[in-house]
């Protein structure tokens, strides 16, 4: 949830993995859907949820975790720019990515890693992915 100048941005999801972002104008008591992602990649142990942030002008930025994109919407809710890095080197996710600490703080491989790797297909099988976005003045951190 993000709040800016009498507007509230709320992200919601449904059981099948669809993500929607709504803008609620507090002054006008009006809802508007401004973003929808219905072909979400899901694996059994985690749901990668988009992140969102507002800049000083009220533009909304929404991340797309696996397609490595950031969507910029105007404060009116219109898509303005899609940022993407088509040259980003894709690196496959391997079994090493599933190293975790056990109860004794020894590094072990997550027991279900083979089943999880089988579920990862397409873009979800590769890094980089976007985990979050933060805006500080004129700097955007992804």
C-alpha positions in Angstrom: 0.0 0.0 0.0 1.3 3.5 -0.9 -0.3 6.8 0.0 0.1 10.1 -1.9 -1.8 13.4 -1.9 -5.3 12.0 -1.1 -4.7 8.8 -3.2 -4.3 5.3 -1.8 -2.6 2.6 -4.0 -3.5 -0.9 -3.0 -2.2 -4.2 -4.4 -4.4 -7.2 -4.2 -4.3 -10.8 -5.5 -6.7 -13.7 -6.0 -6.2 -17.4 -5.5 -5.1 -18.1 -9.1 -2.2 -15.6 -8.7 -3.6 -12.5 -10.5 -2.2 -9.3 -9.1 -4.1 -6.0 -9.4 -3.3 -2.5 -8.3 -6.1 -0.1 -7.5 -6.0 3.7 -7.0 -8.5 5.0 -4.5 -9.1 8.8 -4.6 -10.1 9.7 -1.1 -11.4 13.1 -2.1 -13.7 11.8 -4.8 -14.4 8.4 -3.1 -13.6 6.6 -6.4 -11.7 3.4 -7.2 -9.8 2.7 -10.4 -7.8 -0.4 -11.5 -4.5 0.8 -12.9 -2.5 -2.4 -13.3 -3.2 -6.1 -13.7 -0.9 -9.0 -14.1 -2.7 -12.2 -14.7 -0.1 -14.6 -16.1 1.9 -14.8 -12.9 4.7 -17.2 -12.3 4.2 -19.2 -9.1 6.2 -21.9 -7.5 5.2 -24.0 -4.5 7.2 -22.3 -1.9 7.0 -18.6 -2.7 4.9 -16.0 -4.6 6.9 -13.2 -6.2 4.8 -10.1 -5.6 5.5 -6.9 -7.6 6.7 -3.9 -5.6 5.5 -0.3 -6.1 6.8 3.2 -5.2 5.8 6.8 -5.9 8.2 9.5 -7.0 7.9 13.2 -6.0 5.6 14.0 -8.9 3.1 11.3 -8.0 4.2 8.8 -10.7 3.7 5.2 -9.7 6.4 2.6 -10.5 5.5 -1.1 -10.5 8.0 -3.9 -10.8 7.6 -7.1 -12.9 9.7 -9.6 -11.1 10.5 -12.1 -13.9 10.2 -10.1 -17.0 12.7 -7.6 -15.5 10.6 -4.6 -16.2 9.4 -1.5 -14.4 6.2 0.2 -15.4 5.8 3.9 -14.8 2.3 5.3 -14.5 1.3 9.0 -14.3 -0.6 10.2 -11.3 -3.7 10.0 -13.4 -3.1 6.2 -13.8 -2.0 6.2 -17.5 1.0 4.0 -18.5 3.8 6.4 -19.4 7.0 4.3 -19.8 8.1 0.7 -19.6 11.7 0.3 -18.5 13.5 -2.9 -19.4 17.0 -4.2 -19.7 17.0 -6.5 -22.7 20.8 -6.9 -22.4 20.7 -8.3 -18.9 22.6 -11.5 -18.9 20.3 -14.3 -17.9 21.9 -16.8 -15.5 20.1 -20.1 -14.7 19.0 -20.8 -11.2 20.9 -23.9 -10.0 20.7 -26.1 -7.0 23.3 -23.9 -5.2 20.7 -21.2 -4.9 18.8 -23.4 -2.4 21.4 -23.4 0.3 19.9 -22.5 3.7 20.9 -22.6 7.4 19.6 -25.5 9.5 18.7 -25.2 13.2 22.4 -25.5 14.1 23.4 -22.8 11.6 25.0 -25.3 9.3 24.6 -24.8 5.6 22.4 -27.4 4.0 20.5 -27.7 0.7 16.8 -27.1 1.0 15.3 -30.6 1.0 12.6 -29.8 -1.6 15.0 -28.1 -4.0 14.6 -30.7 -6.8 10.8 -30.4 -6.8 11.1 -26.6 -6.8 13.6 -26.6 -9.7 11.2 -28.7 -11.8 8.4 -26.1 -11.3 10.6 -23.2 -12.5 10.1 -22.8 -16.3 10.6 -20.0 -18.8 11.8 -16.7 -17.3 11.4 -18.0 -13.8 14.3 -20.4 -14.4 16.8 -17.5 -14.7 18.2 -14.6 -12.7 18.0 -11.6 -12.7 14.7 -11.0 -11.2 13.4 -7.8 -9.5 12.6 -8.1 -5.8 11.8 -4.4 -5.0 12.0 -0.7 -5.8 12.6 2.4 -3.7 12.7 6.0 -4.8 14.8 8.7 -3.0 14.4 12.1 -4.6 15.5 11.7 -8.3 17.2 8.3 -7.7 15.4 5.0 -8.3 16.8 1.9 -6.7 15.8 -1.5 -8.1 
